[in-house]
Amino acid sequence: MITSLIYPLKTFKGISKNIQEKDFPHRNLRISNPLKSLCSISFALFILWGTVLLPKYVFATPASADTFNQLVLLKSGLESRYGIKRLECFPFQKNIGDDANQIQLIDHCLSGAETLKASLDSLGSTPIQTVGVSHRFLRTGGFHTILIPWNTTQEALTEFLNAGISVSEQEKFLNQIRAVKSEILSRIGQRGLFCTQRISNKDCMKGYRAIVGALKGMPPQKVSWREINVSSAGDISEDPWKLSLAFDATSDEIKQALFRSGPYEVWEARRKMYEKIKEEYAPTYKSNLQLSNFFCTPELSVEQCLKAAKTLHKASESGILQNKHWGEVWVNSTNNLLVNDFDSQVRFDLETEQMIEFFSRKPGKDAIEKNTVLAEKLEEGTKNNSSRLRVVCDPVDLSAHLCVQGFQTFRKFLKENRKYVVSSPWTELMFIDGNQLKRVNFALNSNVRHNYIYMSADTGYESLKAHMMKFKSKH
């Protein structure tokens, strides 16, 4: 039997309750997907609202909140002047490590974005619409999307931007891609065939032609996959209905993936693994931690996942961990991250004492409740304020202590700047955890970024004041 999935609620009771789903175009990151429905453990839903009095980054040096604030302003300028609609920081980075490394990546992203601005200032214009600050140069996703190294020089970036191909050559290439793709789709009865932005345009064509070569001489045959992505080697989809094919895969590898295996065959071992974990460890997880969900990322082997499950089972006997609130635990190969006050990413290879030490950084239950109550009061106190801004906290992955800090700093600003009125079209101020890569990328590219002022919740008073003055009405 396939176990169902129950998600714990992680937003604060009462906080940001008026925010609509349309305000968060990337909240699909939080939505259940078929892999989780197929391979997940569902425990009794445990809900308690709140977050922590103590800072989340106890063992990491917090980045300056100005890094996030500067990034948002810089992205806005790149969009209005040069048409850069999307700017993403390390969009494919799975190997983050810990909170300190995540903060460093955001710093690096700002460096890359500043170099991009300098290069575009010298060029005057660009056809590029999407830029990912990463570790390499890459033209991908057609001819309007690029990746750039965060530490590139202005000269190297300018040369790269100038090396684009002509419009006629672009059209010729796109026609070739369409023809090859159409041939593949007609042979496998599949509509969803794409190249990911992890690979170049050239490698996309190479991957499509490899599929055509593998299908040569075979009669048309419908595949069971709902979507097929041509990507880089080692890219594993978290959705069991989506197949990832390496662009440089051999004919035999392509045939094996397309026809001799399917979603259920691929994930059957995972299902059995989760059933084993549910039977042997779930009762303890539930009684000791009230843990809602335990997952392993697809790149982990069954043995690695079971090792982590056993370790957490032992660690759950610790009274320290039993005084925490628990939502989702994602076991992976590289990251130890406290995503919020409920959810965490933890490496599979930690020993019991290491796991206890890591999870001990989570806030205690009492701190969560106190900060939640305070955050609710502060939010209520900012309604209908003189600035004409609706002030809210990000309902995704923001600790309550940061929400409290943001509200308190803004209330001080209102008290000392009673005549401040925000200019049009700004209507909302949202506090974000500016030290989390995922939330930084959300804020940079939100569908409501032209109305929302996004600010790092840990921004100090003087920095908040200086930032707010950039949005002050002149009337």
C-alpha positions as CSV (number, residue, x, y, z in Angstrom):
1,M,0.0,0.0,0.0
2,I,1.3,3.5,-0.9
3,T,1.3,5.7,2.2
4,S,-0.3,9.1,2.0
5,L,1.4,12.4,2.7
6,I,0.3,14.8,5.4
7,Y,2.1,18.2,5.5
8,P,2.4,20.0,8.8
9,L,1.3,23.6,8.7
10,K,4.3,25.9,9.2
11,T,3.1,29.4,9.0
12,F,2.3,31.4,12.1
13,K,-1.3,31.4,13.4
14,G,-2.7,34.8,12.6
15,I,0.5,36.1,11.0
16,S,0.2,37.1,7.3
17,K,-3.2,35.4,7.3
18,N,-4.5,37.9,4.6
19,I,-1.8,36.9,2.1
20,Q,-3.3,35.2,-0.9
21,E,-1.8,32.3,-2.9
22,K,-1.4,34.7,-5.9
23,D,1.2,36.6,-3.8
24,F,3.6,33.6,-4.0
25,P,4.1,32.4,-7.5
26,H,6.9,30.0,-6.4
27,R,5.0,28.4,-3.5
28,N,4.8,25.3,-5.7
29,L,8.1,24.5,-4.0
30,R,6.0,23.5,-1.0
31,I,3.4,21.6,-2.8
32,S,3.2,17.8,-2.6
33,N,4.6,16.0,-5.7
34,P,4.1,12.4,-6.9
35,L,7.4,11.2,-5.4
36,K,6.3,12.3,-1.9
37,S,2.9,10.6,-2.4
38,L,4.6,7.5,-3.6
39,C,7.5,7.3,-1.2
40,S,6.7,9.0,2.1
41,I,5.9,8.2,5.7
42,S,2.8,9.9,7.1
43,F,2.6,10.2,10.8
44,A,-0.1,11.9,12.8
45,L,-0.3,15.6,12.0
46,F,1.2,17.7,14.7
47,I,0.6,21.4,14.6
48,L,1.8,24.1,17.0
49,W,2.3,27.6,15.7
50,G,5.4,29.6,16.2
51,T,9.2,30.0,16.1
52,V,12.1,30.9,18.3
53,L,13.4,33.6,20.6
54,L,17.1,32.8,20.0
55,P,18.8,33.4,16.6
56,K,18.5,30.6,14.1
57,Y,22.2,30.9,13.0
58,V,23.7,30.1,16.3
59,F,26.9,28.7,14.9
60,A,27.2,30.8,11.7
61,T,28.2,34.4,11.2
62,P,25.1,36.1,9.8
63,A,25.6,37.9,6.5
64,S,24.8,41.6,6.4
65,A,21.2,42.0,5.8
66,D,22.3,44.7,3.3
67,T,23.4,41.9,1.0
68,F,19.9,40.8,0.3
69,N,18.5,44.3,0.3
70,Q,21.2,45.4,-2.2
71,L,20.4,42.4,-4.4
72,V,16.8,43.2,-4.6
73,L,17.5,46.8,-5.6
74,L,20.1,45.8,-8.1
75,K,17.8,43.2,-9.7
76,S,15.1,45.9,-10.0
77,G,17.5,48.2,-11.8
78,L,18.7,45.5,-14.2
79,E,15.1,44.8,-15.1
80,S,14.0,48.3,-15.6
81,R,17.0,49.4,-17.6
82,Y,18.1,46.2,-19.5
83,G,15.1,43.9,-19.4
84,I,16.6,41.3,-17.1
85,K,13.3,39.7,-16.0
86,R,14.8,36.9,-13.9
87,L,18.0,36.9,-11.8
88,E,18.7,33.7,-9.9
89,C,21.4,32.9,-7.4
90,F,23.0,29.5,-7.9
91,P,19.7,28.0,-9.4
92,F,21.0,24.4,-9.5
93,Q,23.1,24.4,-6.4
94,K,22.1,21.3,-4.3
95,N,25.4,21.0,-2.4
96,I,25.0,23.9,0.0
97,G,26.7,22.5,3.1
98,D,25.5,24.5,6.1
99,D,24.1,27.9,7.0
100,A,27.5,29.6,6.8
101,N,28.1,28.3,3.2
102,Q,24.6,29.4,2.2
103,I,25.3,32.9,3.4
104,Q,28.5,32.9,1.4
105,L,26.7,31.9,-1.8
106,I,24.3,34.9,-1.4
107,D,27.4,37.1,-1.0
108,H,28.9,35.6,-4.1
109,C,25.6,36.2,-6.0
110,L,25.7,39.9,-5.2
111,S,29.3,40.0,-6.6
112,G,28.2,38.4,-9.8
113,A,25.2,40.6,-10.2
114,E,27.4,43.7,-9.7
115,T,29.7,42.5,-12.4
116,L,26.8,41.9,-14.7
117,K,25.6,45.5,-14.1
118,A,29.0,46.9,-14.9
119,S,29.2,44.8,-18.1
120,L,25.8,45.9,-19.2
121,D,26.5,49.5,-18.5
122,S,29.4,49.3,-20.9
123,L,27.4,47.5,-23.6
124,G,24.2,49.6,-23.3
125,S,21.8,46.8,-24.1
126,T,21.3,43.0,-24.2
127,P,18.8,40.5,-25.6
128,I,19.3,38.4,-22.4
129,Q,16.2,38.1,-20.2
130,T,17.2,35.5,-17.6
131,V,20.6,35.3,-15.8
132,G,21.7,32.6,-13.3
133,V,24.7,33.5,-11.2
134,S,26.6,30.3,-10.9
135,H,30.0,28.7,-11.4
136,R,30.3,28.7,-15.2
137,F,29.4,30.4,-18.5
138,L,26.5,28.7,-20.3
139,R,24.0,29.6,-23.0
140,T,20.9,27.6,-22.3
141,G,17.1,27.6,-22.7
142,G,17.2,29.1,-26.1
143,F,18.9,32.4,-26.7
144,H,17.7,34.6,-23.9
145,T,19.0,32.7,-20.9
146,I,22.6,32.4,-19.6
147,L,24.6,31.3,-16.6
148,I,27.6,33.3,-15.5
149,P,30.4,32.6,-13.0
150,W,29.9,34.6,-9.8
151,N,33.6,35.5,-9.8
152,T,34.0,36.4,-13.5
153,T,35.6,39.7,-14.5
154,Q,33.8,42.5,-16.4
155,E,36.0,41.9,-19.4
156,A,35.3,38.2,-19.6
157,L,31.6,38.7,-19.1
158,T,31.4,41.4,-21.8
159,E,33.2,39.2,-24.2
160,F,30.8,36.4,-23.5
161,L,27.7,38.6,-24.0
162,N,29.1,39.9,-27.2
163,A,29.6,36.4,-28.6
164,G,25.9,35.7,-29.3
165,I,24.8,34.4,-32.7
166,S,22.7,36.2,-35.3
167,V,18.9,36.1,-35.4
168,S,19.0,34.1,-38.6
169,E,21.3,31.5,-37.0
170,Q,19.0,31.3,-33.9
171,E,16.0,30.7,-36.0
172,K,17.8,28.0,-38.0
173,F,18.8,26.2,-34.8
174,L,15.3,26.4,-33.3
175,N,13.8,24.9,-36.5
176,Q,16.2,22.0,-36.2
177,I,15.4,21.5,-32.6
178,R,11.6,21.5,-33.4
179,A,12.1,19.0,-36.2
180,V,14.1,16.5,-34.1
181,K,11.8,16.9,-31.1
182,S,8.7,16.3,-33.3
183,E,10.3,13.1,-34.7
184,I,10.9,11.8,-31.1
185,L,7.4,12.6,-29.9
186,S,5.8,10.9,-32.9
187,R,7.8,7.7,-32.0
188,I,7.1,7.5,-28.3
189,G,3.6,8.9,-28.0
190,Q,4.8,11.5,-25.5
191,R,4.1,15.3,-25.3
192,G,6.3,16.3,-22.5
193,L,9.9,16.4,-23.8
194,F,12.2,19.2,-22.7
195,C,15.8,20.1,-22.1
196,T,16.7,21.5,-18.7
197,Q,18.7,24.7,-18.2
198,R,21.5,22.7,-16.7
199,I,22.8,22.0,-20.2
200,S,23.8,24.2,-23.2
201,N,21.7,24.6,-26.4
202,K,24.3,22.5,-28.2
203,D,24.1,19.7,-25.7
204,C,20.3,19.8,-25.9
205,M,20.5,19.1,-29.6
206,K,23.0,16.3,-28.9
207,G,20.7,14.7,-26.4
208,Y,17.7,14.8,-28.8
209,R,19.7,13.3,-31.6
210,A,20.9,10.6,-29.3
211,I,17.3,9.7,-28.6
212,V,16.5,9.6,-32.4
213,G,19.5,7.3,-32.9
214,A,18.4,5.0,-30.1
215,L,14.9,4.7,-31.6
216,K,16.1,4.0,-35.1
217,G,14.8,0.7,-36.5
218,M,12.3,0.4,-33.7
219,P,8.5,0.5,-34.2
220,P,6.6,3.4,-32.5
221,Q,6.0,2.5,-28.9
222,K,4.3,4.6,-26.2
223,V,6.3,5.2,-23.0
224,S,4.8,5.3,-19.5
225,W,6.7,8.4,-18.4
226,R,4.6,11.6,-18.3
227,E,7.6,13.8,-19.0
228,I,11.1,13.3,-20.2
229,N,13.9,15.8,-19.5
230,V,17.2,15.8,-21.2
231,S,19.8,17.0,-18.7
232,S,23.2,16.5,-17.3
233,A,24.5,13.1,-16.0
234,G,23.4,12.5,-12.4
235,D,20.4,14.7,-12.5
236,I,17.6,12.7,-10.8
237,S,14.0,13.8,-10.8
238,E,12.2,14.0,-7.5
239,D,9.0,13.2,-9.4
240,P,8.7,9.5,-10.3
241,W,6.6,10.2,-13.4
242,K,9.5,12.3,-14.9
243,L,12.5,10.7,-16.5
244,S,15.8,12.5,-16.6
245,L,18.1,11.4,-19.5
246,A,21.7,12.4,-19.7
247,F,22.4,14.3,-23.0
248,D,25.4,12.1,-23.6
249,A,23.7,8.8,-22.7
250,T,24.4,5.7,-24.9
251,S,21.7,4.1,-27.1
252,D,21.4,1.2,-24.8
253,E,21.0,3.5,-21.7
254,I,18.3,5.4,-23.5
255,K,16.4,2.3,-24.5
256,Q,16.7,0.9,-21.0
257,A,15.4,4.1,-19.5
258,L,12.5,4.6,-22.0
259,F,11.1,1.1,-22.4
260,R,12.6,-1.4,-20.1
261,S,11.8,0.5,-16.9
262,G,9.0,2.7,-15.7
263,P,7.9,4.9,-12.8
264,Y,6.7,2.0,-10.6
265,E,9.7,-0.2,-11.4
266,V,12.2,2.6,-10.6
267,W,10.6,3.5,-7.3
268,E,9.5,0.1,-6.1
269,A,12.6,-0.3,-4.0
270,R,12.0,3.1,-2.5
271,R,8.5,2.2,-1.5
272,K,9.6,-1.0,0.2
273,M,12.3,1.1,2.0
274,Y,9.8,3.6,3.3
275,E,7.5,0.7,4.4
276,K,10.4,-0.7,6.4
277,I,11.1,2.6,8.1
278,K,7.4,3.1,8.8
279,E,7.2,-0.3,10.5
280,E,10.5,-0.1,12.5
281,Y,10.9,3.5,13.4
282,A,7.8,5.5,12.8
283,P,6.2,4.7,16.2
284,T,9.2,6.0,18.0
285,Y,9.4,9.1,15.8
286,K,5.8,9.8,16.6
287,S,5.9,9.2,20.3
288,N,9.2,10.9,21.0
289,L,9.2,13.8,18.4
290,Q,5.7,14.0,16.9
291,L,7.6,14.0,13.6
292,S,5.3,14.6,10.7
293,N,7.4,13.4,7.7
294,F,10.7,11.7,7.0
295,F,12.1,11.8,3.4
296,C,15.3,10.8,1.7
297,T,16.4,12.6,-1.5
298,P,16.5,10.4,-4.6
299,E,20.3,10.3,-4.9
300,L,20.7,8.4,-1.7
301,S,20.8,4.6,-1.8
302,V,18.4,2.5,0.2
303,E,21.2,1.6,2.6
304,Q,22.1,5.2,3.2
305,C,18.5,6.2,3.9
306,L,18.0,3.3,6.3
307,K,21.2,4.3,8.1
308,A,19.9,7.8,8.7
309,A,16.5,6.5,9.8
310,K,18.2,4.3,12.4
311,T,20.3,7.1,13.6
312,L,17.4,9.5,14.0
313,H,15.6,6.7,15.9
314,K,18.4,6.5,18.4
315,A,18.7,10.3,18.6
316,S,15.0,10.7,19.3
317,E,15.6,9.3,22.8
318,S,17.3,12.6,23.7
319,G,15.3,14.9,25.9
320,I,16.9,17.8,24.1
321,L,15.3,16.8,20.8
322,Q,12.0,16.0,22.4
323,N,11.7,19.6,23.5
324,K,11.6,20.7,19.8
325,H,8.9,21.0,17.3
326,W,9.2,18.8,14.2
327,G,7.8,19.1,10.7
328,E,9.8,17.5,7.8
329,V,13.2,15.9,7.9
330,W,14.9,15.6,4.6
331,V,17.9,13.3,4.6
332,N,20.5,14.0,1.9
333,S,24.2,13.6,1.1
334,T,25.6,17.2,1.6
335,N,23.5,19.6,3.6
336,N,22.9,20.3,7.3
337,L,20.4,23.1,7.3
338,L,17.7,24.4,9.7
339,V,15.2,25.4,7.0
340,N,12.7,26.8,9.6
341,D,11.7,26.0,13.1
342,F,10.0,22.9,12.0
343,D,11.8,21.6,8.9
344,S,15.4,20.5,8.5
345,Q,17.9,19.0,6.0
346,V,20.4,16.6,7.5
347,R,23.2,14.5,6.1
348,F,22.7,10.7,6.1
349,D,26.2,10.0,7.4
350,L,25.9,11.7,10.8
351,E,26.4,9.6,13.9
352,T,23.9,9.7,16.7
353,E,25.8,12.4,18.8
354,Q,26.4,14.5,15.8
355,M,22.7,14.4,14.9
356,I,21.7,15.3,18.4
357,E,24.2,18.3,18.4
358,F,22.8,19.5,15.0
359,F,19.2,19.3,16.0
360,S,19.8,20.8,19.4
361,R,20.1,24.2,17.5
362,K,16.4,24.1,16.8
363,P,14.4,26.4,19.1
364,G,12.6,25.1,22.1
365,K,8.9,24.9,22.4
366,D,8.5,27.7,25.0
367,A,10.5,30.1,22.8
368,I,8.3,29.2,19.8
369,E,5.1,30.0,21.7
370,K,6.4,33.3,23.2
371,N,7.6,34.6,19.9
372,T,4.5,33.6,18.1
373,V,2.3,35.5,20.5
374,L,4.5,38.6,20.2
375,A,4.6,38.4,16.4
376,E,0.8,38.3,16.3
377,K,0.6,41.4,18.5
378,L,3.2,43.3,16.5
379,E,1.5,42.5,13.2
380,E,-1.9,43.7,14.6
381,G,-0.2,46.9,15.7
382,T,1.1,47.7,12.3
383,K,-2.3,47.5,10.5
384,N,-3.5,50.8,8.9
385,N,-0.2,52.5,9.7
386,S,0.6,56.0,8.5
387,S,3.1,54.8,5.8
388,R,0.2,53.2,3.8
389,L,2.1,49.9,3.7
390,R,0.7,46.6,4.7
391,V,3.5,44.9,6.6
392,V,3.7,41.1,6.6
393,C,6.2,38.3,7.3
394,D,7.1,35.7,4.7
395,P,4.8,32.7,5.5
396,V,7.4,30.3,4.1
397,D,10.5,29.4,6.1
398,L,10.8,32.5,8.2
399,S,11.4,32.0,11.9
400,A,9.2,33.9,14.3
401,H,12.1,35.5,16.1
402,L,13.1,37.1,12.7
403,C,9.5,38.1,12.1
404,V,9.4,39.8,15.5
405,Q,12.7,41.5,14.8
406,G,11.4,42.9,11.5
407,F,8.2,44.2,13.0
408,Q,10.0,45.8,15.9
409,T,12.5,47.6,13.7
410,F,9.7,48.9,11.4
411,R,7.6,50.1,14.3
412,K,10.6,52.1,15.5
413,F,10.9,53.5,12.0
414,L,7.3,54.6,12.0
415,K,7.6,56.2,15.5
416,E,10.6,58.3,14.4
417,N,9.4,59.1,10.9
418,R,5.7,59.9,11.5
419,K,5.3,61.8,8.2
420,Y,6.7,59.0,6.0
421,V,4.4,57.9,3.2
422,V,5.4,55.2,0.6
423,S,5.3,56.1,-3.0
424,S,3.2,54.4,-5.6
425,P,3.0,51.5,-6.7
426,W,4.3,50.0,-3.5
427,T,1.6,48.6,-1.3
428,E,3.3,45.9,0.9
429,L,6.5,45.4,2.9
430,M,7.4,41.8,3.4
431,F,10.2,40.6,5.7
432,I,12.2,37.7,4.3
433,D,14.9,35.5,5.6
434,G,17.7,37.0,3.5
435,N,20.1,34.3,4.5
436,Q,18.2,31.5,2.7
437,L,19.0,31.0,-0.9
438,K,15.6,29.7,-1.9
439,R,13.8,32.7,-0.3
440,V,16.3,35.1,-1.9
441,N,15.5,33.7,-5.3
442,F,11.8,33.9,-4.6
443,A,12.0,37.6,-3.7
444,L,14.1,38.5,-6.7
445,N,11.6,37.0,-9.1
446,S,8.2,37.2,-7.4
447,N,5.3,38.0,-9.6
448,V,4.3,40.8,-7.2
449,R,7.8,42.3,-7.0
450,H,6.6,45.5,-8.6
451,N,4.3,46.1,-5.6
452,Y,6.1,44.4,-2.7
453,I,9.1,45.9,-1.0
454,Y,11.1,42.8,0.1
455,M,13.5,43.3,3.0
456,S,15.7,41.0,5.1
457,A,14.0,40.6,8.5
458,D,17.3,41.0,10.4
459,T,17.9,44.5,8.9
460,G,19.1,46.9,11.5
461,Y,17.3,50.2,12.1
462,E,19.7,52.5,10.2
463,S,19.8,50.2,7.2
464,L,16.0,49.8,7.3
465,K,15.6,53.6,7.4
466,A,18.0,54.1,4.5
467,H,16.3,51.4,2.5
468,M,12.8,52.7,3.2
469,M,13.7,56.2,2.1
470,K,14.3,54.9,-1.4
471,F,10.6,54.2,-1.6
472,K,9.4,57.5,0.0
473,S,6.7,59.5,-1.7
474,K,7.8,62.9,-3.0
475,H,4.4,64.4,-2.5
